[in-house]
Amino acid sequence: MATNPATLMGQREISGQYKGSGGAFDVHLRIDVDGPSPMKRVSADYVRQSNGESVGSMRVDAPVVLAGERQTTITGRAVFSFPTKCRRVSITIAHVPRDAPSPAPARLRHVAMTGGGDAVGAVYDCAFASPRFRIVDLEQACEQGVEVPGEYDTTALASRGAPRRLTPVGAFADAGIELRSTEPPTIIDIAAAGENATWSDAELQAAMQQHFTRLGDVPRWAVWLLHAASHDDQRLAGIMFDQVGLHRQGCAVFYGYSTDSSPERMRYQLHTCVHELGHAFNLPHCWQQSLTDPPLPGRPEALSWMNYPERVRGGPSVFWQQFGFGFDDDELVHLRHAFEFDVIMGGKPFPGRAARHRPPEWDVDLMQDPGLRLNLRAPDELVEDTPVTVNLELTATTREGRRVPTIIGPRPGNVGIAIRRPDGSELMFEPLLYHCRGDETITLRASDPPLRDAAFIHYGRRGFAFNRPGRYHLRALFAQPDGRVVVSNVTSIRIKAAGTRVDRHVNDLIAADEQVGQLLSLMGSDAPALRRGDERLRQIVSHYPEHPVAVSARLAQAANLAHGFKRVASDGAVDPREPKLQEAAALVADVVEAGPTRRVPQRARMSADIDPSVAGFFASRIGEITRSATSVADA
């Protein structure tokens, strides 16, 4: 444990959050130079007093800390997220006795380096506000019958670190972050949903919109957490699911209905909950660094909340024995000192960790793995508005093989797809949601068939990826658990302008409508916030039933109708919309082939006479289509 020299002289520690004002701005200053786990940094966020708007942030990564007889002085070269002539900051804090209730106020000076010497710029007098560096409002909801993680005794099973009784709130307090619960969790009773007890992505989004009082269209320090039993994909441990508007405002964890209170179970629940909340702060998985902004080497051996125990050498038993129930230093720096827009809920999309936008990796200089080969295929051309999907094929090149996940693509967060648009602009595709499904891996060897998957990349967190006619170039990047990457070939797709009368009418109806993109990504929804988009898709289905967009819309709407939909009232009561199997069947009767006994096979098949341009969308959403088609066949 490092300490400020002033502490050794009997003075009080000075780390924590300070608030002050100067001129037209307020400042939130964070000093992190002593006390438990100091990251040896100072940082600040600036807010315009007139309208409360964020101006930007500042950080000093290597401050010089000098303890004098009467005060501690902290100086250093700063980086800012906004233009400024100031390049250095100076902070002074008078000494107070160790038993004082709080540190003395801090004076923050900005210094501009000029040809004639240093010139002092803005000065802020900041009072001590909290020993926590950031404060976040936490709102929670809990499905009836699901046990919210209680206190876990870290000595109950072999582990490292100081003995303590931990909750998710306590885990973040250890990291210097206060999660402030606004009220007891809302209890959601889904008994009325009957067999539709699992949660779809669309239902999660609608539930958050109904319950999260701090949900908004501006970034704010607030997050919503749902404790539930099961997602439709029962392999999921958690999900960051908010798709409409700003992102990273909500997440869900899935525990099942087990009443098991064993230490192993409680430890698992605690880890899952802290892990998903970490994503809300824009923390990626430890091995996911090559897909962050900017790309960094992965840390698969990290003993962190953001790792999977199965990822470390030796497996879960080794991880838990060495785990100290904390974030690693890289993550602590992000939580405490990242520029505000990079960490605040509703700020920069996940996963992003820096103050600049990451360029797609056309010439990757990260460590590459020659033991795997990634092939990326895309349609040669599509008419604009047709949902765009790509095919991924991962092959091993060595006899000993590589451990790889069973599912690859943007949604599980292990494949990034770079897109270069016709105008030369570039982006890394980001899906609307990320699935944490645990570490389901296989050993892929050269003698094995390739691991194949399809990815829907038509619409994501940045909107419509293919937003104008022209030639698009694509390249995929697969992140290995050990930090190495596998880079695919470069392929291209030509998006043709709407040429026929029908194409033009479909284009007019969609008109770059964000709700249409969200519905195709969600595979339909009853959410009121998406009603306009749903009506536009219905018009396309009604007027142009053979158009590729109409066929894709029919598949999405049928999946939603066959599933049913849980509407959650403000008091937690559930008003379920029962599955509409006949309507769903009518929508896909000529799209999904039935088996010889009129039962849909284990994996749904697309009818042979459907436009081939729909095949990619069908393959990319095969799970949802198979589940809905099976429900229709069983009815």
Protein Blocks (a to p, Z undefined) as FASTA:
>chain_A
ZZdfklmnopacfbdcddddehjbccdddddfecjhiehiaddddddfklopafbdcddf
bdcddddfkbccdddddddfbdcfbfbdcdddddddfklcbdcddddddddddfkbpcdd
dddddddfbfbfbdcdddddddehiacdddddfklpgcedjdddddfklmmmmnopacdd
fbdcddddfklnmmmlbccfklmmmmmmmmmmmbccbdcddddddddfbdfblmbfbdcf
bfghjehkbccddebjafbfbfklmmmmmmmmmmmmmmmnopacfklmmmmccdddddfk
bccfkbcfklpghijmlmmmmpgoiadfklmmmmmmgcfklmpghiacdddfbfbdcddd
fbccbdcdfkbccdddddfbdcehiacddddddddfbfnlpaddfbgcjknopaccdddd
fkopacddddfbdcdebjadddddfkbccddddddfkbcfkopfblcgcddddddddddf
kopacddddddddddddfbfmlmmmmmmnnopaklmmmmmnnpafbfklmmmmmmmmmmm
mmmmmbmklmmmmmmmmmmmmnopadddfkopacdddddfklmmmmmmmmpccdfkopac
fbdcddfkbcfklmmmmmmmmmmmmmmmmmmmmZZ
